[in-house]
């Protein structure tokens, strides 16, 4: 076979990829690191090496020297992979190239409803905006049939989660869809982890340390769960920015 007729070793095609836009509002990387740890430390597997566009258009002081490599290190520590930058001035573009980031001018960002926390007093400094449409889980539900001990973490990505045994204190269960616990729920349960406000939590016995749907959460310490539902079958849904708990 001649070299001219040999098949090509590669092809170049356009592609549309799901991205996460990280809207940075301060150049203080120490504050950024602390805030990321505070918001995402309890759910270390929330992001799964998602590609990130760093948006600098919201900086409080655009002319302040920004250490982009340090920002990238903060994001990588939480399983986010910085690939591009947007809203940068000329000096920031030079630094972004040094950090291995390209300039993304035409990225369309779909901003979902910002996560809400019932117990916060002051709004966070930064926002994480997921650049993808929230879709109902299409994969079969993940089924766990053994008790979950303290320190164990289960994440049903893109699907519902069904737990047939006890979720002990200190254990954490998370799903992009609904969560069903056919046993006492004594640990943390996070449904609609990537913004699905229609997700619900069902449990045969509500004794949870924390329950959360689409970013809105309630803990047993900050705001005690309803006494009339403690230890009883309960469903939890999100309505008008509040968690609604109802007996089953």
C-alpha positions as CSV (number, residue, x, y, z in Angstrom):
1,X,0.0,0.0,0.0
2,X,1.4,3.4,-1.0
3,X,1.8,6.1,1.6
4,X,-0.7,8.3,-0.3
5,X,-3.5,5.6,0.0
6,X,-2.7,4.6,3.6
7,X,-5.5,5.4,6.2
8,X,-5.0,8.5,8.3
9,X,-3.9,7.9,11.8
10,X,-6.2,10.6,13.2
11,X,-9.1,13.0,12.4
12,X,-9.9,16.4,13.7
13,X,-13.5,17.2,14.4
14,X,-15.4,19.8,16.3
15,X,-16.8,18.7,19.6
16,X,-19.3,20.0,22.2
17,X,-18.2,19.2,25.8
18,X,-19.9,19.7,29.2
19,X,-18.0,22.3,31.2
20,X,-18.2,23.8,34.6
21,X,-17.9,27.6,34.8
22,X,-16.1,28.8,37.9
23,X,-17.0,32.5,38.6
24,X,-14.1,33.9,40.6
25,X,-14.9,37.0,42.7
26,X,-11.7,37.6,44.6
27,X,-8.0,37.4,43.8
28,X,-7.2,36.3,47.3
29,X,-6.3,32.6,46.8
30,X,-6.1,32.0,50.6
31,X,-9.7,33.0,50.9
32,X,-10.6,30.9,47.9
33,X,-8.9,27.8,49.3
34,X,-10.7,28.2,52.6
35,X,-14.1,28.8,51.0
36,X,-13.7,25.8,48.7
37,X,-12.8,23.6,51.7
38,X,-15.8,24.9,53.7
39,X,-18.3,24.4,50.9
40,X,-17.0,21.2,49.3
41,X,-15.1,19.5,52.1
42,X,-18.1,17.5,53.2
43,X,-18.7,16.1,49.7
44,X,-15.2,15.4,48.3
45,X,-16.5,13.4,45.4
46,X,-19.1,16.0,44.2
47,X,-17.0,16.7,41.1
48,X,-15.4,13.9,39.1
49,X,-12.5,15.6,37.2
50,X,-15.0,17.9,35.4
51,X,-13.4,20.4,32.9
52,X,-13.6,24.0,34.2
53,X,-13.7,27.4,32.6
54,X,-12.4,30.0,35.0
55,X,-14.5,33.1,34.6
56,X,-12.7,36.3,35.8
57,X,-15.4,38.8,34.8
58,X,-16.7,38.9,38.4
59,X,-13.4,39.8,40.1
60,X,-13.8,42.5,42.8
61,X,-10.6,44.2,41.6
62,X,-9.7,43.2,38.0
63,X,-6.4,45.0,38.2
64,X,-5.2,43.1,41.3
65,X,-2.4,40.6,40.6
66,X,-4.0,37.2,40.3
67,X,-2.0,34.0,40.8
68,X,-3.8,31.8,38.3
69,X,-1.6,28.7,38.9
70,X,-2.6,28.9,42.6
71,X,-6.3,29.1,41.6
72,X,-5.8,26.1,39.3
73,X,-4.2,24.1,42.2
74,X,-7.2,25.0,44.4
75,X,-9.6,23.6,41.8
76,X,-7.6,20.5,41.2
77,X,-7.6,19.7,44.9
78,X,-11.4,19.4,44.6
79,X,-11.4,17.2,41.4
80,X,-11.9,20.0,39.0
81,X,-9.7,20.3,35.9
82,X,-9.0,23.9,34.7
83,X,-8.8,24.1,30.9
84,X,-9.7,27.6,29.9
85,X,-10.2,31.2,31.1
86,X,-12.7,33.9,30.0
87,X,-13.3,37.5,30.9
88,X,-9.6,38.1,31.3
89,X,-7.7,41.3,30.7
90,X,-4.4,41.4,28.8
91,X,-2.2,40.8,31.8
92,X,-4.4,37.9,33.0
93,X,-4.3,36.3,29.6
94,X,-0.5,36.2,29.7
95,X,-0.7,34.5,33.1
96,X,-3.4,32.1,31.9
97,X,-1.2,30.9,29.0
98,X,1.6,30.3,31.5
99,X,-0.8,28.2,33.5
100,X,-1.7,26.2,30.4
101,X,-5.2,27.7,29.9
102,X,-6.7,28.8,26.6
103,X,-9.0,31.8,26.1
104,X,-12.7,30.7,25.8
105,X,-14.6,33.6,24.2
106,X,-17.7,31.8,22.9
107,X,-18.6,29.5,25.7
108,X,-22.4,29.6,26.4
109,X,-23.1,29.4,30.1
110,X,-26.4,28.1,31.3
111,X,-26.8,29.4,34.9
112,X,-29.0,27.2,37.1
113,X,-30.7,28.3,40.2
114,X,-27.9,29.0,42.7
115,X,-27.6,26.6,45.5
116,X,-29.4,27.8,48.6
117,X,-28.5,27.1,52.3
118,X,-31.2,27.7,54.9
119,X,-28.7,28.4,57.7
120,X,-26.2,30.7,56.2
121,X,-25.9,34.3,57.4
122,X,-23.5,35.7,54.7
123,X,-23.5,34.8,51.0
124,X,-20.4,33.0,49.8
125,X,-17.7,34.8,48.0
126,X,-17.7,32.6,44.9
127,X,-20.3,30.7,42.9
128,X,-19.9,27.4,41.1
129,X,-22.1,27.3,38.0
130,X,-22.7,24.0,36.3
131,X,-22.7,24.4,32.5
132,X,-25.1,21.6,31.6
133,X,-28.8,21.1,31.6
134,X,-30.1,19.2,34.6
135,X,-31.5,15.9,33.3
136,X,-33.4,13.2,35.1
137,X,-31.3,10.1,35.8
138,X,-31.3,7.7,32.9
139,X,-29.2,4.9,34.4
140,X,-30.6,2.1,36.5
141,X,-30.7,2.8,40.2
142,X,-27.7,1.9,42.3
143,X,-28.7,-0.6,45.0
144,X,-26.8,-1.0,48.3
145,X,-27.8,-3.9,50.4
146,X,-25.3,-3.7,53.3
147,X,-25.2,-1.3,56.2
148,X,-23.0,1.8,55.7
149,X,-20.6,2.5,58.5
150,X,-19.2,5.8,59.7
151,X,-16.8,7.3,57.2
152,X,-18.2,5.4,54.2
153,X,-19.3,7.5,51.2
154,X,-21.6,6.3,48.3
155,X,-22.4,8.5,45.2
156,X,-24.9,7.4,42.6
157,X,-23.8,9.6,39.7
158,X,-26.5,10.2,37.1
159,X,-29.0,7.9,38.8
160,X,-31.2,7.2,41.8
161,X,-29.8,5.4,45.0
162,X,-31.6,2.7,46.8
163,X,-30.3,1.6,50.2
164,X,-31.7,-1.5,51.8
165,X,-29.8,-1.3,55.1
166,X,-29.0,1.2,57.8
167,X,-27.1,4.3,57.1
168,X,-25.1,4.8,60.3
169,X,-24.0,8.2,61.8
170,X,-20.9,9.5,59.9
171,X,-21.8,7.7,56.7
172,X,-22.8,9.8,53.6
173,X,-25.0,8.9,50.7
174,X,-25.4,11.0,47.6
175,X,-27.3,10.8,44.3
176,X,-28.0,12.9,41.3
177,X,-31.6,11.6,41.5
178,X,-33.8,10.3,44.3
179,X,-32.6,8.6,47.4
180,X,-34.6,5.7,48.9
181,X,-33.5,4.3,52.3
182,X,-35.6,1.3,53.5
183,X,-34.0,1.4,56.9
184,X,-33.0,4.0,59.5
185,X,-31.2,7.0,57.9
186,X,-28.8,8.3,60.6
187,X,-26.0,9.7,58.5
188,X,-26.0,12.3,55.7
189,X,-28.3,12.1,52.6
190,X,-27.7,14.4,49.6
191,X,-30.2,14.1,46.7
192,X,-30.3,16.1,43.5
193,X,-26.5,16.6,44.0
194,X,-26.0,18.3,40.6
195,X,-29.0,20.6,40.8
196,X,-32.1,18.4,40.2
197,X,-34.7,20.3,42.3
198,X,-37.3,17.5,41.6
199,X,-35.3,14.9,43.5
200,X,-36.6,13.5,46.8
201,X,-35.4,11.6,49.8
202,X,-37.5,8.7,51.2
203,X,-36.6,6.9,54.4
204,X,-38.2,4.3,56.6
205,X,-36.9,6.1,59.7
206,X,-35.8,9.7,59.7
207,X,-32.8,10.2,62.1
208,X,-30.4,12.0,59.8
209,X,-27.5,14.2,60.6
210,X,-28.0,16.1,57.4
211,X,-30.5,16.1,54.5
212,X,-30.0,18.0,51.3
213,X,-31.7,18.5,47.9
214,X,-30.1,20.5,45.1
215,X,-27.9,22.5,47.5
216,X,-30.5,23.3,50.1
217,X,-29.7,21.5,53.3
218,X,-30.8,21.1,56.9
219,X,-28.7,19.6,59.7
220,X,-29.8,18.0,63.0
221,X,-27.5,20.4,64.9
222,X,-28.3,23.8,63.4
223,X,-32.0,23.2,62.9
224,X,-33.5,20.1,64.6
225,X,-35.6,17.8,62.5
226,X,-39.4,17.8,63.2
227,X,-40.0,15.9,66.4
228,X,-43.2,14.4,65.1
229,X,-41.2,12.7,62.2
230,X,-38.2,11.5,64.1
231,X,-37.8,7.8,63.7
232,X,-40.8,7.6,61.4
233,X,-41.2,7.0,57.6
234,X,-40.7,10.3,55.9
235,X,-40.3,11.9,52.5
236,X,-38.4,15.1,51.9
237,X,-38.8,17.4,48.9
238,X,-37.8,20.9,47.8
239,X,-40.5,23.5,47.5
240,X,-40.1,27.3,47.2
241,X,-36.5,27.2,48.3
242,X,-37.3,25.1,51.5
243,X,-37.1,21.5,52.4
244,X,-40.5,20.0,53.1
245,X,-40.7,16.9,55.3
246,X,-43.9,14.8,55.3
247,X,-44.9,11.6,56.9
248,X,-45.3,8.6,54.6
